[in-house]
Amino acid sequence: MSGRVDPRRANVGTLLTEVGLTPAFAGCFPSNQSGGERQRVATAQALAIDPALLVRDEPVWTLDVSVQAQVLNLFKHNNASLGLS
């Protein structure tokens, strides 16, 4: 086996970093994640296909107020940095 990095795994790490998580979250089960972390992982999954439009249906309604603010700020950042609508 060569020492090459699997480009899919590298992309997962990049996407997780983009949503404010560490690449180590790639190996975590949803049952071991908080609601805010699950929202961030779901956002990373959606970003994997490089969308022009990302629709989120009530993405923060189950989160506590402080986590809601963090996730909404993340969405604003993603919209601006990735050119999403």
C-alpha positions in Angstrom: 0.0 0.0 0.0 1.4 3.4 -1.0 1.4 6.4 1.3 -1.2 8.3 -0.8 -4.0 10.2 0.9 -7.4 9.2 -0.1 -8.9 12.4 -1.7 -12.4 11.5 -0.4 -11.1 11.4 3.2 -9.2 14.7 2.7 -12.4 16.3 1.4 -14.3 15.1 4.4 -11.8 16.7 6.7 -12.0 19.9 4.8 -15.8 20.0 4.9 -15.8 19.3 8.6 -13.3 22.1 9.2 -15.5 24.4 7.1 -18.4 23.9 9.5 -16.4 24.3 12.6 -15.6 20.7 13.5 -12.4 18.8 13.5 -11.7 16.0 11.0 -11.9 13.5 13.8 -15.7 13.9 13.7 -15.6 11.7 10.5 -15.4 8.7 12.8 -18.0 9.7 15.4 -21.4 8.1 15.5 -24.4 10.5 15.7 -25.4 9.1 19.1 -22.1 10.5 20.4 -22.7 14.0 19.0 -24.7 16.9 20.4 -27.6 18.4 18.4 -25.4 21.3 17.3 -22.7 18.9 16.1 -25.2 16.9 14.2 -26.4 20.0 12.5 -22.9 20.9 11.5 -22.2 17.4 10.2 -25.5 17.5 8.2 -24.3 20.9 6.7 -21.0 19.4 5.8 -22.8 16.5 4.0 -24.9 18.9 2.1 -21.8 21.0 1.1 -20.1 17.8 -0.3 -22.0 18.1 -3.5 -21.0 21.8 -4.0 -24.6 23.2 -4.1 -25.5 26.6 -5.4 -28.6 26.6 -3.2 -28.8 25.0 0.2 -32.3 24.8 1.8 -32.5 24.2 5.5 -35.9 23.4 7.0 -36.0 24.6 10.7 -32.3 23.6 11.3 -32.1 25.0 14.8 -35.6 24.6 16.3 -34.5 21.8 18.7 -31.3 23.5 19.8 -30.8 25.6 22.9 -30.5 29.4 22.3 -26.7 29.6 22.5 -26.2 26.7 20.1 -28.8 28.2 17.8 -26.8 31.4 17.5 -23.6 29.4 16.8 -25.3 27.4 14.0 -27.0 30.4 12.5 -23.6 32.3 12.5 -22.1 29.3 10.8 -24.7 29.4 8.1 -24.1 33.1 7.5 -20.3 32.4 7.3 -20.9 29.5 4.8 -23.2 31.6 2.7 -20.6 34.4 2.4 -17.5 32.3 2.1 -18.9 29.7 -0.3 -21.2 32.0 -2.3 -24.3 30.1 -1.3 -27.9 31.3 -1.5 
